[in-house]
Amino acid sequence: MSVIAEAPDFLQVFSDGTVKRFSPEIAIASPESSESYKSKDIVIDSSKPITGRIFLPNTPTINTSTHKLPVVVYFHGGGFCIGSTTWLNYHIFLGDLASLTGAIVLSIDYRLAPEYPLPIAYSDGCSSLEWLIKSCYTEPWLQRADLSRVFLSGDSAGGNIAHNITMKVAHISEEHDFSGIKIEGILLIHPYFGSEERTPQEMIDESGVEVQMNDMFWKLSIPQGSNRDYFGCNFEKVGFKDKEWDVFPRVVVYVAGLDFLKERGVMYVEYLKTKGVRDVKLIEAKDQGHIYHVYHPNSESTLLLQHQMKEFIYNF
């Protein structure tokens, strides 16, 4: 039995199809925390399973005219193959985000590839929104949730998931019922997109570790027989009617100047503009690399990102 794919320190895929994951330090949820936020784990669908973690600010920092709080539904990154909301640095980042914004943060642990290839992560995300709608009256931590102010967010592959779920919400179908929720906006951090055609930076770095690692994650996550022009990878390959673009929510895309995926984020913003999406914003952290907020959740750059997210959430 040999290793056929590997992300050092995180993932090994073997020739017999088995997968071994290595997790960094884990944070235990603290429902009784006396800090500026508290957290607890929830089960969204035990049959699959889909789980999540809720971060609730202990003292909302935003003065509003209503007691209801906005909700940020967050999807972690990891090339669709690794990652978890329980990882310590995600826990710190999302807890601090809840505290700073005064928002309820619901972070989703969707099923991972290669065992569960795309579009399963999108389906799990949609199931999570349906769970949110049904549970806002039964889950005590969601009693103050304002479902008319829901924001989808995520980093890297999680940003990709947030985009594709937004597409599903805007698309009229009988597959899911989102009638009880309004997606007010999406906040994509260093979103993970691709295509068979390389960007200029990808061509320069084609033999480098980062491009090869991204190709590996795409190969593991897209359906068998697909290539990087699969709709979940290439955002231009989705069939979408003009009237559905009309209801697309406002968007902010955060890119990092030292991230070779920056080009994909810029291309995504320009694509949305060509489709008539009216409120699209691009913000760059010039001297930062990919998902710096996960590697350094207590840094000044991460705090600035969180303040920028807060500004977007309350910029009606």
C-alpha positions as CSV (number, residue, x, y, z in Angstrom):
1,M,0.0,0.0,0.0
2,S,1.6,3.3,-1.1
3,V,0.9,6.9,-0.6
4,I,-0.6,8.4,-3.8
5,A,-1.4,11.9,-2.5
6,E,0.0,13.9,0.4
7,A,-0.2,17.2,2.1
8,P,2.6,17.0,4.7
9,D,1.5,17.2,8.3
10,F,-2.2,17.2,7.2
11,L,-3.2,14.4,4.8
12,Q,-2.2,11.1,3.3
13,V,-4.2,9.2,0.7
14,F,-3.2,5.6,0.1
15,S,-3.5,3.4,-3.0
16,D,-6.3,1.3,-1.5
17,G,-8.4,4.4,-1.1
18,T,-7.9,4.9,2.7
19,V,-7.3,8.4,4.0
20,K,-5.3,9.4,7.1
21,R,-5.6,13.0,8.4
22,F,-3.4,14.7,11.0
23,S,-5.0,17.5,13.0
24,P,-3.2,20.5,14.6
25,E,-4.1,21.5,18.1
26,I,-7.9,21.3,18.8
27,A,-10.0,23.7,20.8
28,I,-12.7,22.4,23.1
29,A,-16.0,24.3,23.0
30,S,-16.7,26.4,26.1
31,P,-20.5,26.9,26.7
32,E,-19.9,28.5,30.0
33,S,-17.0,30.7,29.0
34,S,-16.6,34.0,30.8
35,E,-14.6,35.5,27.9
36,S,-16.1,37.8,25.4
37,Y,-17.7,34.9,23.6
38,K,-18.8,31.4,24.4
39,S,-19.0,28.4,22.1
40,K,-20.7,25.0,21.8
41,D,-20.9,22.2,19.3
42,I,-24.0,21.2,17.6
43,V,-25.2,18.3,15.3
44,I,-26.8,19.4,12.1
45,D,-27.3,15.9,10.6
46,S,-26.2,12.9,12.5
47,S,-26.8,10.5,9.6
48,K,-24.1,12.0,7.3
49,P,-22.7,13.4,9.7
50,I,-22.7,17.2,9.5
51,T,-21.7,19.1,12.7
52,G,-20.9,22.7,13.6
53,R,-19.9,25.1,16.3
54,I,-21.8,28.1,17.4
55,F,-19.9,31.2,18.7
56,L,-22.1,33.6,20.7
57,P,-20.9,37.0,21.9
58,N,-21.4,37.4,25.6
59,T,-21.9,41.1,25.3
60,P,-22.9,42.4,21.9
61,T,-20.7,45.3,21.0
62,I,-23.0,46.8,18.4
63,N,-25.8,49.3,19.4
64,T,-28.7,48.4,17.2
65,S,-32.4,49.3,17.3
66,T,-33.3,45.6,17.6
67,H,-32.3,42.9,20.0
68,K,-31.8,40.5,17.1
69,L,-28.2,39.6,16.0
70,P,-26.9,39.1,12.5
71,V,-25.7,35.5,11.7
72,V,-22.4,34.7,10.0
73,V,-22.4,31.1,8.6
74,Y,-18.7,30.2,8.1
75,F,-17.0,27.5,6.1
76,H,-13.4,26.6,6.8
77,G,-10.8,26.1,4.2
78,G,-8.5,23.2,3.4
79,G,-8.9,22.3,-0.3
80,F,-12.2,20.5,0.5
81,C,-10.0,17.7,2.0
82,I,-8.8,18.9,5.4
83,G,-9.7,21.4,8.1
84,S,-12.3,21.8,10.9
85,T,-14.0,24.5,13.0
86,T,-12.5,22.7,16.0
87,W,-8.9,23.6,15.0
88,L,-7.5,26.0,17.6
89,N,-6.7,28.8,15.2
90,Y,-10.1,28.7,13.6
91,H,-11.7,28.7,17.0
92,I,-9.8,31.8,18.1
93,F,-10.5,33.6,14.8
94,L,-14.2,32.9,14.8
95,G,-14.7,33.5,18.5
96,D,-13.0,36.9,18.2
97,L,-15.1,37.7,15.1
98,A,-18.3,37.0,17.0
99,S,-17.1,39.2,19.9
100,L,-16.0,42.1,17.7
101,T,-19.0,42.1,15.4
102,G,-21.7,41.2,18.0
103,A,-22.9,38.5,15.5
104,I,-23.7,34.9,16.0
105,V,-21.2,32.8,14.1
106,L,-22.2,29.3,13.0
107,S,-19.2,27.4,11.7
108,I,-19.8,24.3,9.6
109,D,-17.9,21.0,9.6
110,Y,-19.0,19.7,6.2
111,R,-17.9,16.3,4.9
112,L,-14.5,16.1,3.3
113,A,-13.1,14.8,0.1
114,P,-11.8,12.5,-1.3
115,E,-14.3,10.3,0.6
116,Y,-17.0,12.8,-0.1
117,P,-16.2,14.6,-3.3
118,L,-17.9,17.7,-4.6
119,P,-20.7,18.7,-4.7
120,I,-21.3,17.1,-1.3
121,A,-19.7,20.0,0.5
122,Y,-22.3,22.3,-1.2
123,S,-25.1,20.0,-0.3
124,D,-24.0,19.9,3.3
125,G,-23.8,23.7,3.4
126,C,-27.4,23.9,2.1
127,S,-28.5,21.4,4.7
128,S,-26.8,23.7,7.3
129,L,-28.9,26.7,6.2
130,E,-32.1,24.6,6.4
131,W,-31.1,23.5,9.9
132,L,-30.5,27.1,10.9
133,I,-34.0,28.1,9.7
134,K,-35.6,25.2,11.6
135,S,-33.5,25.6,14.7
136,C,-33.8,29.3,15.4
137,Y,-36.9,28.6,17.5
138,T,-35.7,25.5,19.3
139,E,-31.9,26.1,19.8
140,P,-31.5,28.6,22.8
141,W,-28.3,30.0,21.3
142,L,-30.2,31.0,18.2
143,Q,-33.1,32.8,19.8
144,R,-31.6,36.2,19.0
145,A,-30.7,35.2,15.4
146,D,-31.9,37.6,12.8
147,L,-32.6,35.4,9.7
148,S,-33.1,38.5,7.6
149,R,-29.4,39.3,8.1
150,V,-27.5,36.2,7.3
151,F,-24.0,36.4,5.9
152,L,-22.1,33.5,4.3
153,S,-18.3,33.5,4.7
154,G,-15.3,31.3,4.4
155,D,-11.7,31.1,3.6
156,S,-10.0,29.4,0.6
157,A,-12.2,26.3,-0.2
158,G,-14.7,27.7,2.3
159,G,-15.0,30.8,0.3
160,N,-15.7,28.7,-2.7
161,I,-18.5,26.9,-0.8
162,A,-20.0,30.2,0.3
163,H,-20.2,31.3,-3.3
164,N,-21.7,28.1,-4.5
165,I,-24.3,28.0,-1.8
166,T,-25.3,31.6,-2.6
167,M,-25.8,30.4,-6.2
168,K,-28.1,27.7,-4.9
169,V,-30.1,30.1,-2.8
170,A,-30.5,32.4,-5.7
171,H,-31.5,29.6,-8.1
172,I,-35.2,28.7,-7.9
173,S,-35.5,24.9,-7.3
174,E,-37.4,22.4,-5.3
175,E,-34.2,20.8,-4.0
176,H,-34.0,23.1,-0.9
177,D,-36.3,25.4,0.9
178,F,-34.6,28.7,1.9
179,S,-37.8,30.7,2.2
180,G,-37.1,31.5,5.8
181,I,-33.8,33.2,5.3
182,K,-32.2,36.2,3.6
183,I,-28.6,36.2,2.5
184,E,-27.6,39.8,3.1
185,G,-24.1,39.4,1.8
186,I,-21.1,37.1,1.3
187,L,-17.6,37.6,2.6
188,L,-15.0,35.5,0.7
189,I,-11.5,35.3,2.2
190,H,-8.8,34.2,-0.4
191,P,-11.4,32.2,-2.3
192,Y,-10.2,28.9,-3.9
193,F,-11.2,28.8,-7.6
194,G,-9.5,27.4,-10.7
195,S,-9.8,26.3,-14.3
196,E,-8.0,24.3,-16.9
197,E,-6.5,27.5,-18.2
198,R,-3.7,28.8,-15.9
199,T,-3.5,32.4,-14.7
200,P,-0.2,34.2,-15.5
201,Q,1.0,33.7,-11.9
202,E,0.1,30.0,-12.0
203,M,2.1,29.6,-15.2
204,I,5.1,31.2,-13.6
205,D,4.8,28.9,-10.5
206,E,3.5,25.8,-12.4
207,S,6.4,23.6,-11.1
208,G,6.2,25.0,-7.6
209,V,4.9,23.3,-4.5
210,E,1.8,25.6,-4.1
211,V,0.4,25.1,-7.6
212,Q,1.1,21.3,-7.5
213,M,-0.6,21.1,-4.1
214,N,-3.6,23.0,-5.4
215,D,-3.8,20.7,-8.4
216,M,-3.7,17.7,-6.0
217,F,-6.5,19.0,-3.9
218,W,-8.7,19.7,-7.0
219,K,-8.0,16.2,-8.3
220,L,-9.1,14.7,-4.9
221,S,-12.2,16.9,-4.5
222,I,-13.9,17.1,-8.0
223,P,-16.0,14.2,-9.2
224,Q,-14.3,11.4,-11.1
225,G,-13.9,12.2,-14.8
226,S,-14.1,15.9,-14.2
227,N,-11.3,18.4,-14.7
228,R,-10.7,22.0,-13.4
229,D,-13.4,23.3,-15.6
230,Y,-15.9,21.6,-13.3
231,F,-18.5,24.2,-12.2
232,G,-17.4,24.0,-8.6
233,C,-13.9,24.9,-9.6
234,N,-14.4,27.3,-12.5
235,F,-17.1,29.8,-11.5
236,E,-17.7,30.8,-15.1
237,K,-19.1,27.3,-16.0
238,V,-22.3,27.5,-14.0
239,G,-25.6,27.9,-15.9
240,F,-27.4,30.9,-14.3
241,K,-30.2,33.0,-15.6
242,D,-30.0,36.8,-15.8
243,K,-32.9,37.3,-13.3
244,E,-31.0,35.1,-10.8
245,W,-28.0,37.4,-11.0
246,D,-30.4,40.2,-10.1
247,V,-31.0,38.8,-6.7
248,F,-27.3,38.0,-5.9
249,P,-26.4,39.7,-2.6
250,R,-23.6,42.2,-2.0
251,V,-20.1,40.7,-2.0
252,V,-16.7,41.5,-0.5
253,V,-13.7,39.5,-1.6
254,Y,-10.5,39.7,0.5
255,V,-7.2,38.8,-1.3
256,A,-3.6,38.7,-0.1
257,G,-0.9,40.3,-2.0
258,L,1.6,37.4,-1.6
259,D,-1.0,34.7,-2.4
260,F,-0.7,33.3,-5.9
261,L,-4.5,32.7,-5.8
262,K,-5.0,36.5,-5.6
263,E,-5.5,36.5,-9.3
264,R,-8.5,34.2,-9.0
265,G,-10.1,36.5,-6.4
266,V,-9.7,39.5,-8.7
267,M,-11.1,37.6,-11.7
268,Y,-14.1,36.5,-9.6
269,V,-14.9,40.2,-8.7
270,E,-14.6,41.2,-12.3
271,Y,-16.8,38.3,-13.4
272,L,-19.6,39.3,-10.9
273,K,-19.4,42.9,-12.2
274,T,-20.0,41.7,-15.8
275,K,-23.0,39.8,-14.6
276,G,-24.5,43.0,-13.2
277,V,-24.0,42.2,-9.5
278,R,-24.3,45.8,-8.1
279,D,-22.4,45.8,-4.9
280,V,-19.0,44.0,-5.2
281,K,-15.9,45.1,-3.3
282,L,-12.3,43.9,-3.4
283,I,-9.9,44.4,-0.4
284,E,-6.3,43.5,-0.5
285,A,-3.8,42.8,2.3
286,K,-0.7,43.6,0.4
287,D,2.0,42.0,2.5
288,Q,0.2,38.9,3.6
289,G,0.0,35.3,2.3
290,H,-2.8,32.8,1.9
291,I,-5.1,32.4,4.9
292,Y,-2.8,34.4,7.1
293,H,-5.7,34.9,9.6
294,V,-5.7,31.1,10.3
295,Y,-1.9,30.9,10.7
296,H,-1.8,34.1,12.8
297,P,-5.3,34.6,14.4
298,N,-4.0,37.1,17.0
299,S,-2.0,39.3,14.6
300,E,-2.7,43.0,13.8
301,S,-3.5,42.0,10.2
302,T,-6.1,39.6,11.3
303,L,-7.7,42.2,13.6
304,L,-7.8,44.6,10.7
305,L,-9.5,41.9,8.6
306,Q,-12.1,41.3,11.3
307,H,-12.8,45.1,11.5
308,Q,-13.3,45.1,7.7
309,M,-15.7,42.2,8.0
310,K,-17.6,44.1,10.8
311,E,-17.8,47.2,8.5
312,F,-19.3,45.1,5.7
313,I,-21.8,43.4,7.9
314,Y,-23.2,46.7,9.3
315,N,-23.0,48.7,6.0
316,F,-26.6,48.6,5.0
